[in-house]
Amino acid sequence: MDWRDHIVSDREILAGKPVIRGTRLSVDFLLGLFAAGWTELQVRDNYPQLTPDSLRAVFAFAAQTLGEEEFYPLRRRSM
């Protein structure tokens, strides 16, 4: 899957945040819904303009983006 077929960034839309093409639904918003426990069915029921492929593109985008980043372990602070 090439996420570029479904995700675009335009500085005129949400200040350039990556969004699903033809919508104002940002990748981080959709990932937040899944992180909060929403299912694919719930997301698609609430946002019927989304397709299964556009949702897979969200995860493909996140996987590629995170794969290109460097991460440094952080120590947890004791309280």
C-alpha positions in Angstrom: 0.0 0.0 0.0 1.3 3.4 -0.9 -0.1 5.8 1.7 0.6 8.7 -0.6 -2.5 7.7 -2.6 -4.7 8.6 0.5 -2.8 11.1 2.7 -1.8 14.6 1.7 -0.3 17.7 3.3 -1.4 21.1 2.3 -0.5 24.2 4.4 -4.0 25.6 3.6 -5.6 22.6 5.4 -5.0 22.2 9.1 -1.7 24.2 8.8 -0.2 21.4 6.7 -0.9 18.4 9.0 -1.2 15.2 7.1 -4.9 14.5 6.4 -6.9 11.9 4.5 -7.3 13.2 0.9 -10.5 15.2 0.4 -11.1 15.6 4.2 -10.0 17.6 7.2 -9.4 14.4 9.2 -5.8 14.4 10.3 -3.6 11.3 10.7 -3.0 12.1 14.4 -6.7 12.6 15.1 -7.5 9.2 13.6 -4.6 7.5 15.4 -5.9 9.1 18.6 -9.3 7.6 18.1 -7.8 4.1 17.7 -5.6 4.7 20.8 -8.7 5.6 22.7 -10.2 2.2 21.8 -12.4 3.0 18.8 -12.8 0.2 16.4 -12.6 0.5 12.6 -16.3 0.1 12.4 -16.9 2.9 14.9 -14.6 5.2 13.0 -16.2 4.4 9.7 -19.7 4.8 11.1 -18.8 8.2 12.4 -16.8 9.3 9.3 -18.4 7.5 6.3 -16.1 9.2 3.9 -13.3 7.0 5.1 -12.5 3.7 3.3 -10.7 0.7 4.6 -7.8 1.6 2.4 -7.6 5.2 3.7 -7.5 3.8 7.3 -4.8 1.4 6.3 -2.9 4.3 4.8 -3.0 6.0 8.3 -1.1 3.1 9.8 1.3 2.8 6.8 2.1 6.5 7.1 2.7 6.2 10.8 4.9 3.1 10.4 7.0 4.8 7.7 7.3 8.0 9.6 8.3 6.4 12.9 10.7 4.1 11.0 12.6 7.1 9.8 12.9 8.8 13.2 15.6 8.3 15.8 14.4 7.6 19.3 16.3 8.1 22.5 15.2 6.2 25.7 13.9 8.4 28.4 14.2 7.6 32.1 11.0 7.6 34.1 11.1 10.1 36.9 10.5 8.8 40.4 7.8 10.5 42.3 
